[in-house]
Amino acid sequence: MARALDLRDARAGEIELFVGFETETLPPEGWLQAMMTVRDAYPFDYIVGSVHDICGRWVDFSPADTAALTADLGGPEALQIAYFRCSDEHGRIAPARYRCASRSGAQI
């Protein structure tokens, strides 16, 4: 982290370098506090919320695991709803100073 911040400061007049991190909801217990601790430890420019598990099970490890999770939850729509509920959890760690934008750049 120190190296990234040093590079950002050293090249400030040449390039705009953003420093951020990707959150994770694993382990299911304690992830929120762990991510908030990381967030508060450094002056990050952005946070990427990432969902790799739903209900404590990997959603993108293998097609077979994803199919089993989909079936267990009751189908594709139930999986999508669970996915977006998990995505909403990531919003809990992003303080107001972090701006959210869509891929097109529109504020969301």
C-alpha positions as CSV (number, residue, x, y, z in Angstrom):
1,M,0.0,0.0,0.0
2,A,2.8,2.4,0.8
3,R,4.3,1.9,-2.6
4,A,1.0,2.6,-4.3
5,L,0.5,5.8,-2.3
6,D,4.2,6.9,-3.0
7,L,3.6,6.4,-6.8
8,R,0.4,8.3,-6.7
9,D,2.1,11.2,-5.0
10,A,5.3,11.1,-7.1
11,R,3.4,11.1,-10.4
12,A,0.6,13.5,-9.4
13,G,1.5,16.1,-12.1
14,E,1.8,13.5,-14.8
15,I,-1.0,10.9,-14.3
16,E,-4.0,10.5,-12.1
17,L,-3.5,7.2,-10.2
18,F,-6.3,5.9,-8.1
19,V,-5.7,3.5,-5.3
20,G,-8.5,1.2,-4.1
21,F,-9.4,-2.3,-2.9
22,E,-11.9,-5.1,-3.6
23,T,-14.2,-6.1,-0.8
24,E,-15.2,-9.7,-0.1
25,T,-18.0,-11.2,2.0
26,L,-15.9,-14.1,3.2
27,P,-15.8,-15.4,5.8
28,P,-19.5,-14.9,6.3
29,E,-19.0,-14.0,9.9
30,G,-16.8,-10.9,10.5
31,W,-16.3,-9.8,6.9
32,L,-17.9,-6.4,7.4
33,Q,-15.7,-5.4,10.3
34,A,-12.6,-6.7,8.5
35,M,-13.4,-4.7,5.3
36,M,-14.2,-1.6,7.4
37,T,-10.8,-1.9,9.1
38,V,-9.0,-2.1,5.8
39,R,-11.1,0.9,4.5
40,D,-10.3,3.0,7.5
41,A,-6.5,2.2,7.5
42,Y,-5.7,4.0,4.2
43,P,-6.8,6.9,2.1
44,F,-8.4,4.8,-0.7
45,D,-9.8,6.5,-3.8
46,Y,-12.3,3.8,-4.5
47,I,-13.8,0.5,-3.3
48,V,-14.9,-2.3,-5.5
49,G,-17.7,-4.4,-4.0
50,S,-17.4,-8.0,-5.2
51,V,-19.8,-11.0,-4.7
52,H,-18.2,-14.4,-5.0
53,D,-20.4,-16.2,-2.6
54,I,-24.1,-16.3,-1.7
55,C,-25.3,-17.9,1.5
56,G,-21.6,-18.8,2.3
57,R,-21.3,-20.8,-0.9
58,W,-19.2,-19.9,-3.9
59,V,-21.2,-18.6,-6.8
60,D,-18.4,-18.5,-9.4
61,F,-16.1,-21.4,-8.5
62,S,-17.5,-23.9,-11.0
63,P,-20.6,-24.2,-13.2
64,A,-21.6,-27.3,-11.2
65,D,-21.4,-25.4,-7.9
66,T,-23.4,-22.5,-9.4
67,A,-26.0,-24.8,-10.8
68,A,-26.4,-26.6,-7.4
69,L,-26.7,-23.3,-5.6
70,T,-29.3,-22.1,-8.1
71,A,-31.4,-25.2,-7.6
72,D,-31.1,-25.0,-3.8
73,L,-32.3,-21.4,-3.8
74,G,-35.2,-22.2,-6.1
75,G,-34.1,-21.2,-9.5
76,P,-32.3,-18.5,-11.5
77,E,-34.6,-15.6,-10.3
78,A,-34.0,-16.6,-6.6
79,L,-30.2,-16.7,-7.3
80,Q,-30.4,-13.2,-8.9
81,I,-32.3,-11.8,-5.9
82,A,-29.8,-13.3,-3.5
83,Y,-26.9,-12.0,-5.5
84,F,-28.2,-8.4,-5.4
85,R,-29.0,-8.6,-1.7
86,C,-25.3,-9.6,-1.2
87,S,-24.3,-6.7,-3.5
88,D,-26.3,-4.3,-1.3
89,E,-24.3,-5.4,1.7
90,H,-21.2,-4.0,0.2
91,G,-22.7,-0.6,0.2
92,R,-22.5,-0.6,4.0
93,I,-18.7,-0.2,3.9
94,A,-18.6,2.7,1.4
95,P,-18.8,6.0,3.1
96,A,-20.3,9.0,1.4
97,R,-17.0,10.2,0.0
98,Y,-16.9,7.3,-2.4
99,R,-18.7,8.0,-5.6
100,C,-20.5,5.3,-7.5
101,A,-20.7,5.4,-11.2
102,S,-22.0,3.1,-13.9
103,R,-19.8,1.8,-16.7
104,S,-21.1,4.7,-18.8
105,G,-19.9,7.2,-16.2
106,A,-23.4,8.2,-15.0
107,Q,-23.7,8.7,-11.3
108,I,-25.8,6.0,-9.6
